Amino acid sequence: MFDISRKKDAIQALVIFLMFCIPVLLSWNSKTQLGAIIESGSLKMVTRNSPSTYFIEKGEPAGFEYDLAKAYAEHLGIKLELVLPESFSGIFSTMKARNGHIAGAMLTVTDDREKAFEFSAPFLTTTAAVVYRTTKGVKAPKDLNDLVAKDKTILVLANSSHAELLARLQTTHPTLKWKESSEHSAVELLEKLHNKEIDYTVVDSITFDAQKSFFPGLQKAFDLNEPQDLAWILNPHSDRSLKSSVDRFMALESTQKLIKKLKKKYFNRFNPLNFYDTASFKEDMEERFPKIEQYFYMAEQETDIDWQLLAAIAYQESHWNPDAVSPTGVKGIMMLTNDAASEVGVTDRTDPQQSIIGGAHYLVSVMNKIPERIKQPDHTWFALAGYNIGYGHLEDARVLTSRAGLNPDKWDDVKQHLPLLTKERYFNTVRYGYARGYEPVHYVSNIRKYMKLLSWEVQVRQAKRQSEEADMNPDHPSWDDTTVVEDILPTL
């Protein structure tokens, strides 16, 4: 009887123990991959510091994939945490080591990658574009046979989908040859092509379209493949909860609208600093400028900044259009951001008077950041560069200039180093990382041209006015201002 009683007690104890353990076990088993991520409070995204993924612009994080991933993290109610490997191939090793939840860096869905990872629903498509530099007397390649026949130097990114594609194409074109680089970015390949250091490169068409305005003369010859999907990669997981969540997020109508907005913002952005249309300038001088001219004089009185400099900046920014709005949200004649407008007390950025006077005061604040030892006109050129790209990136370029043994207080020296902020081996060594370093160089250059053209137009206008007021003199030559302005262009 005693043994039977002890056995009953043991069984009861075991039952009670199991009653407590089973809920705990069920709870432990029910925690999904997505649930664990949400519980941790952050989504880890593996990406690269590059123009199409993630970079710092005017002190704020930006980039197509950064903005999209940030929206997804906000959708989950958690923060976004970035993991930045040192190389493109490091994206895949970082994910294999499970040090990230998702990876996004304009990654093409390929058969080789699908063997190791899962892909999210795609958000964009692109093609592998063969890019060349137009050269007088040299015909553009029409197909892959031209590349093989001409035996030209083709350089592509190592470990890229383009290298994989060329390897597959080599099975049908055995004489196809190319080189791979792990030291360059897509932008650097375009620069090498522009400088005639290589004959061809292969880049994503979406990347080329976003960057081509900085490299006049580069053209897309043809595509090597049909449109391919771009997506995030994820590590395979038994419950697939993260993948399902990402795919549902991509399918949302609000996400599709966001993707269109981000595509326009980052990839359909043509460089406004490249066009210099004298006829358009003259037309705007006659139709738009008289309506806002007085506000530039008022701004000069308040800030002591030359009104012609302010007018040239305004034309570069908006073509003197008070209703101008960029994809990034800056607006008005001086194209002020919300933060800049708040800083100088502008309540309506589309009001010409507020925009012009506020823009002048904001330029003063930027000028005050430039060391006093830097003399004019370099002080102004530095201020304009800072106005365009942000003071932090300008300082990075000055650091690079100093490292090169040149004068960081001379614009002619610094403008040579601003474009280096697009190159990984340089921007990785400075504080603020990647920047569109070509933009401030074009920006300052064009403003200086607009200043000269504006100055000449003012002289022409004054001379015409004096001529009208003076007695008519049949021996006095007539003013043909179109011819005069066009004649001066080569000297600008």
WOFEN-V235784 format. One record per backbone hydrogen bond with DSSP energy under -1.0 kcal/mol. NH is the residue of the N-H (numbers start at 1). CO is the residue of the C=O. If there is no record, write none. Layout:
[[NH	CO] [NH	CO]]
This chain:
[[5	1] [6	2] [7	3] [8	4] [9	5] [10	6] [11	7] [12	8] [13	9] [14	10] [15	11] [16	12] [17	13] [18	14] [19	15] [20	16] [21	17] [22	18] [25	21] [26	22] [27	23] [28	24] [29	25] [30	26] [36	32] [37	33] [38	34] [39	35] [40	36] [41	37] [43	79] [45	81] [46	102] [47	83] [50	48] [50	54] [55	62] [57	60] [60	57] [62	55] [66	53] [67	63] [68	64] [69	65] [70	66] [71	67] [72	68] [73	69] [74	70] [75	71] [76	72] [78	73] [79	41] [81	43] [83	45] [91	88] [93	89] [94	90] [95	91] [96	92] [97	93] [98	95] [99	94] [101	44] [102	44] [103	233] [104	46] [109	229] [114	110] [116	113] [117	113] [118	234] [120	232] [123	230] [124	230] [126	228] [129	203] [130	222] [131	201] [132	219] [134	217] [138	135] [147	143] [148	144] [149	145] [150	146] [155	200] [156	179] [158	181] [160	157] [164	160] [165	161] [166	162] [167	163] [168	164] [169	165] [170	166] [171	168] [172	169] [173	169] [176	173] [179	154] [181	156] [189	185] [190	186] [191	187] [192	188] [193	189] [194	190] [195	191] [196	193] [197	192] [199	153] [200	153] [201	131] [203	129] [205	127] [208	204] [209	205] [210	206] [211	207] [212	208] [214	211] [215	212] [218	215] [219	132] [221	130] [224	128] [228	126] [230	124] [231	107] [233	103] [234	118] [244	240] [245	241] [246	242] [247	243] [248	244] [249	245] [250	246] [251	247] [256	252] [257	253] [258	254] [259	255] [260	256] [261	257] [262	258] [263	259] [264	260] [265	261] [266	262] [267	263] [268	263] [270	268] [274	271] [281	277] [282	278] [283	279] [284	280] [285	281] [286	282] [287	283] [288	284] [289	284] [292	289] [293	289] [295	292] [297	293] [298	294] [299	295] [300	296] [301	297] [302	298] [303	299] [304	300] [310	306] [311	307] [312	308] [313	309] [314	310] [315	311] [316	312] [317	313] [318	314] [319	315] [324	321] [326	330] [329	326] [331	336] [332	324] [336	331] [341	337] [342	338] [343	339] [344	340] [346	341] [351	348] [355	351] [356	352] [357	353] [358	354] [359	355] [360	356] [361	357] [362	358] [363	359] [364	360] [365	361] [366	362] [367	363] [368	364] [369	366] [370	367] [374	371] [379	375] [381	377] [382	378] [383	379] [384	380] [385	381] [386	382] [387	383] [388	384] [389	385] [390	386] [394	390] [395	391] [396	392] [397	393] [398	394] [399	395] [400	396] [401	397] [402	398] [403	399] [404	400] [405	402] [406	401] [410	407] [414	410] [415	411] [417	414] [418	414] [421	418] [422	419] [423	420] [426	423] [427	423] [428	424] [429	426] [435	421] [437	435] [439	436] [442	438] [443	439] [444	440] [445	441] [446	442] [447	443] [448	444] [449	445] [450	446] [451	447] [452	448] [453	449] [454	450] [455	451] [456	452] [457	453] [458	454] [459	455] [460	456] [461	457] [462	458] [463	459] [464	460] [465	461] [466	462] [467	463] [468	464] [469	465] [470	466] [476	473] [484	480] [485	481] [486	482] [487	483] [488	484] [491	488] [492	489]]
